[in-house]
Amino acid sequence: MDQSKARSLYIHVPFCQHICEYCDFVRVGYHNGLAERFIERCKQDLSLRQGETFETIYIGGGTPSALSIDQLKTLLSMVRPFCALGCEFTMEANPENFTEDKIQCCVEYGVNRISLGVQSVQAKLLQLIGRKHSLEDAENVIAMLRKYGINNISADGMYGLPTQTIADFEHTLLWMIAQQLPHVSLYALTIEPNSAFGRKHIKSIDNTLEGDFYQLAEDLLIKAGYQHYEISNFCLPDKESRHNLTYWHYEDFVAIGPGAAGKENHRRYTITKNIHRYLTEGIIFDEDIALSMEDEMFEFLMMGLRLKEGISKKIFIDRFRVSLEDAFNHAIEKNKEKGWLKFSDTHMYPSDEGRLFLHDLLIDFLEIEPENR
Ligand code: SF4
């Protein structure tokens, strides 16, 4: 397997103005002093990458737009030199604090894609999950982004929220369609034990209802011209998230910031989630794993089968010097028989049912054919 430079960079900004009820990400309430130290620490981490450029850069969180305008300016000016020509440069933003001056700052430093945390159009649901923005805030931000020339906009939506009805979710989807957003990411609420919802013992909705929400999204968005290109993601033609495709194509990516996960040179790592340690100590990992060929073959499948197009047979051979059929003959035959896996001349891809049961399908792939170990 060849070693190559990562083409993508992820930076995790761990600050939020308010903490959402369902959130279990690595984040902390915004604090000016901590944010200053975080920027300083990012500067050190980036200096280790001097001379590298990336085809995609993603600043996520947390909420990068929670930084002050000066902090945002400093961060973006530090990151800008790492953009390769034609770089997809995405930043996550919250409509609650993405002000016009911050949007202008993004434009100035080359951010060309925004992922906006909309979640729902119902004020009652936004309030229930602890979001502080209104639908009007989201619409204003989208209009301002377009005014300043950022048209590549993605919105996050959630389903399975407490008290949320199918009609509520339908309104959110129809709003996204009406806004002509090029990209939509939809997530089912999961109740994490460490979130406020978890501590309040809120229950997840049952699988049948969750399936109904998912089906509704697929029906409405496909009818409106979107492609369901990944399990949780829809886009208008050619508007896939190039950054996230790096993950699903199982390519290398660099990670910076607390809790950020990266993969480089057959090594997968997660930087410490402890924000204090991240700010005060050297680079510390919560996880740092040398990946065997078997690990990489499995993870390549696990990520690639999330995509509608599935896995390129040629890329698999180029990477692992063995064909998919030789590496996983037994698992492939079994899942073909079930109707969960399909083949074209160039790709192996999951059927719609196979994608729904991806977890079960993958269990069969944990065993590599003995002669290929
Ligand atoms: S869900 Fe996002 S915006 Fe809300 S607290 Fe978590 S990281 Fe912050």
Boltz pocket constraint, residues with backbone or C-beta under 6 A from the ligand:
constraints:
  - pocket:
      binder: B
      contacts: [[A, 15], [A, 16], [A, 18], [A, 19], [A, 20], [A, 23], [A, 24], [A, 25], [A, 26], [A, 27], [A, 61], [A, 62], [A, 63], [A, 94], [A, 117]]
      max_distance: 6.0
